[in-house]
Amino acid sequence: MSLDNLKTEAFLVEIGTEELPPKALNKLANAFAKGIEDGLQEAELAYGAVTIYAAPRRLAVMIDDMQLVQADKVVERKGPAKKAGFDADGNPTKALEGFARGCGATVADLIEIETDKGIWMAYNLEQKGQPATALLADIVNQSLAKLPIPKRMRWGSSEVEFVRPVHWAMMLLGSEVVPATILGHQTSNTTQGHRFHAPGQLTISEPKEYVTKLAEEGYVLADFAQRSARIAQQVNEVAKQAGGNAVIDADLLEEVTALNEWPTALVGGFDQSFLSVPSEALVSAMAGHQKYFHMLDADGKLMPNFITISNIESSNPESVKYGNERVIRPRLSDAKFFWDQDRKQPLDDFLPRLKTVVFQQQLGTLFDKVERLETLSVKIGKPLGVDGALCERAARLSKCDLMSEMVGEFPELQGVMGRYYATAQNEHADVAEAIDAQYQPRFAGDDLPNSAVAQALAIADKLDTITGIYGIGQLPTGDKDPFALRRAALGLLRIMIEKNLDLDLRLLIQFSLELHEQVKVDDKLIDDIYDFIISRLRAYYADQGISAEQFEAVRVCRPAHPIDFAKRIEAVKQFSQMDGAESLSAANKRISNILKKVDDAIAETVSPELFTEQAEINLWNALDSLRETVSEQIAGRDYVAAISALATIREAVDAFFDDVMVMADDEAVKQNRLALLNQIYQLFLQVADVSRL
């Protein structure tokens, strides 16, 4: 390898654009960097740390210690087979001579290589490494072409397509500009600063000064994480100065960070009379429309203030504050109007309107869904000891707020407003809570419904969607899951497990399917939906440190009750930590393999009088002594105790396999030993298939 191949420099590429979509900014930046890394790896160019920069008007990637020149390498070119390369007299054929010429060599320079199909002629071609400057343009352009942009746009007369119009492109390797045309622009060593504070060009001499120069001279914080941290710090500081505590939603913080290059936090206010409107509606108006953060007082109540992030460091902040106060006032007025209008009629009056909203073309309207939920939630609530009338009432009102003015304007308030409207008309507290909590958990780590009525409705809502959509064959594929069936499945499992609800999932699946007139119900469909739902627990338990083998050991037993599944998982986890667990798992695997090879039915009973070896007598006695206790423990779902008891037969099992020939010549003895092994295996299976560990 030449010394040039060992030399490295920092590399920087920046694409300057109109303001990029804020919610897609990080995704675009990460994909841009990933594409460049993939290109460098394919080009076999070594590199060091990769740093991503993303701001409203720029995507940039800096890479430390990039190899300046590819390493030289020898490439083996394969030619014709030796048989085809020489005639009967041993002279090279035209095909072989042509291959040699194509390699810039003679037949004498060729080599023979051994393959599975015989001897072939080949040539080792020395390939000189190319300089990085000759490769980077294509690497960057390929990365840009692969960005996850749903709809690309063109501007002016340009044929270039991108997510937003492009205004400049900068590409540096060390202090040198890498010449290229990127999205219609010639690369240079210049960038642009803040649109208002520093609208001129800035020259970047080398990659390492990029961040500092942009910040000090361009009024741009290129680092997304740095901007986010500054915004959070400023928001907390100004809230404290105003006598409140800021509430910083992670998604809103990310969006605001993507909207501002030089963030400055300011506190504004609104009329206290608006606080008569539910706080969630006011927060939605502030955050959704204006990207404002809200503040709470010492008692946790919403304050008549907001925090806005300005993209300029204004010499007249009062003017900026006043402008924002003028903008938010009509938004809050709308929210108050919707609140007042919606309460002029009871929730029940919205119910008939659900007949006009299609839930799914084959499954009918939202009104049809509500009718199914009334029946299904009562069915779910019965084993939980819930008043059926409350379940039915909660289900009947569950979707009514979707027709309200407020939810029409702020869809994220579905359920929330239903709870407020139900409370306003003096519905039972559990009914009002259930209307809101039916959507829980809305996201990973979200709270779960507390009351039994809410739990029944939340499970019913999710199960109705899963069985209906799955029943008509619209299964989730890849990353496409338009009805969020995966999230619904995990949600109902979390409620059943974490709230310790003893519900038979298989029976509920069947019952829910039968409520869909459009679905043909059979055992395979029930099994498929059960498997789909239970498979969501794989990742759920992986997050808790449960291995794939431990999960599979329980899954194959197909417990109908999710809380039963959870108790078995705990038993398997503890079993795995016991001394001798590995030996006993291996023994169970051996038993499983033996039983699989048996074609005839295995006897259900064991005949002790047929035992001929002490080891099988000992194993039978060990099994017989704990059978009753283990059966009682399993019936009581004390799986930890049951598997601990079963683990005590490990030495007897090991001795059995050391001293006893299972496949004895005497057919009766053989069958008796198989029956003994089968009883052990079936007893373990009532907890888990430990052979899979």
Secondary structure, DSSP 4 states (H G I P E B T S, - for coil): --HHHH-EEEEEEEEEESPPPGGGHHHHHHHHHHHHHHHHHHTT-----EEEEEETTEEEEEEEEEESBPPPEEEEEEEEEHHHHB-TTSPBPHHHHHHHHHTTS-GGG-EEEEETTEEEEEEEEEEPPPBHHHHHHHHHHHHHHTS--SS-B--TT----BSS-EEEEEEEETTEE---EETTEE-BSEEE--TTT--SEEE-SSGGGHHHHHHHHH-----HHHHHHHHHHHHHHHHHHTTSEEE--HHHHHHHHHH-SS-EEEEEE--GGGGGS-HHHHHHIIIIIH--EEEE-TTSPEEEEEEEEESS--S-HHHHHHHHHHHHHHHHHHHHHHHHHHTTS-GGGGGGGGGGSEEETTTEEHHHHHHHHHHHHHHHHGGGT--HHHHHHHHHHTTGGGGSHHHHH-GGGTTHHHHHHHHHTT--HHHHHHHHHTT---STT-----SHHHHHHHHHHHHHHHHHHHHTT---BTTB-TT-HHHHHHHHHHHHHHTT----HHHHHHHHHHT-TT----HHHHHHHHHHHHHTHHHHHHTTT--HHHHHHHHTT--SSHHHHHHHHHHHHHHHTSTTHHHHHHHHHHHHHHHHT--SPPPSS--GGG--SHHHHHHHHHHHHHHHHHHHHHHTT-HHHHHHHHGGGHHHHHHHHHH--SS-SSHHHHHHHHHHHHHHHHHHHTT--GGG-
